[in-house]
């Protein structure tokens, strides 16, 4: 059998560096969708779990819930699993962001809750659902430079009071800086893995190589470990993502121009209507003045021309 590490493929020639970007569908699922120890490490590092509620083991959900096509045209990549307590976890890599994604995350979490019970089963069997969304875009929250956003169901007046069951964590990768959470070593390492490793990475940071989990993840995204088919799927994924981005921007641009043109048309129409109305009033006032000069009673003029007596008295 030919050794993949000695194989030169078209994909390898077009991608410089030693590693593939871990944010792509293929690589993300190779790391976190096939290695329970790695996704467990990621979740424990980035989710707001209590000290006595750390994840000790995970199992992946059924294949129907985990799309396996690495070249699908979609800028959202996800992995789903559950732990020893039955808690469910949805991990998403969102390459581009728009406000509709929040609704998508909410829908996926709701489905994960609904699917836990068969008809007639007790609600007490429902286990919490955690959604970890890794957003490779600054568009999530323009108002702050904070990169970590933790959402829970809380009492508006007393935010320390929670309804347990749903938790949403959004991590904006472009805003991440290692010093932001220096005290959380494993969180820093995983976020550095996701933000610093890409096609042009020739040498991985020493800190990532020294840690057992991130060192294993680096080995999984090495180009030399990939088959020709995997490299082709990887390139096709990024091409589809670029195509999707172009279509999104074109749609936004088209909507902007159409809105601008419609706004101008509406403004012109309103201007014409206003001018026409003002012209009609001016004509009625002119007629009213002539009638007044000719001795027609003000009340009659007002009633005939639809003007107020005060307007006619001022003529």
CORHU-V189437 format. One record per run of one state. SS is the DSSP state (H for helix, E for strand, L for the rest). FROM is the first residue (numbers start at 1). TO is the last residue. Records with the same first field share a line. If there is no record, write none. Layout:
SS = FROM-TO ; FROM-TO
//
This chain:
L = 1-3 ; 7-9 ; 15-18 ; 20-24 ; 33-35 ; 47-50 ; 54-57 ; 61-62 ; 66-75 ; 84-87 ; 95-99 ; 115-122 ; 126-128 ; 136-137 ; 141-147 ; 155-161 ; 176-177 ; 182-184 ; 197-205 ; 211-211 ; 221-221 ; 226-227 ; 294-297 ; 306-308 ; 314-315
H = 4-6 ; 10-14 ; 25-32 ; 36-46 ; 51-53 ; 63-65 ; 100-114 ; 123-125 ; 138-140 ; 173-175 ; 178-181 ; 185-196 ; 206-210 ; 212-220 ; 223-225 ; 228-293 ; 298-305 ; 309-313
E = 19-19 ; 58-60 ; 76-83 ; 88-94 ; 129-135 ; 148-154 ; 162-172 ; 222-222
//
